[in-house]
């Protein structure tokens, strides 16, 4: 599933339109829809979406030894070993 598809699913589950989400993050619906179509949503956009919707955003790198490096929408980087803090 692409990031654009995930954002559309998120909107459905949160009960808002993509246009409303765009307005809430300070972008025009036209610009935001163009970003979705081009697949050029940035990590900054994703963090802002999470903050505006009061949800968390995480991006994870998993190393061969099981250690995880998780980047959360707080801008904070946390290291986990086998998924445990």
Secondary structure as UniProt FT lines:
FT   HELIX           3..14
FT   HELIX           18..24
FT   TURN            25..26
FT   HELIX           29..38
FT   HELIX           43..53
FT   STRAND          58..62
FT   TURN            64..65
FT   STRAND          67..72
FT   TURN            73..74
FT   STRAND          77..81
FT   TURN            82..83
//
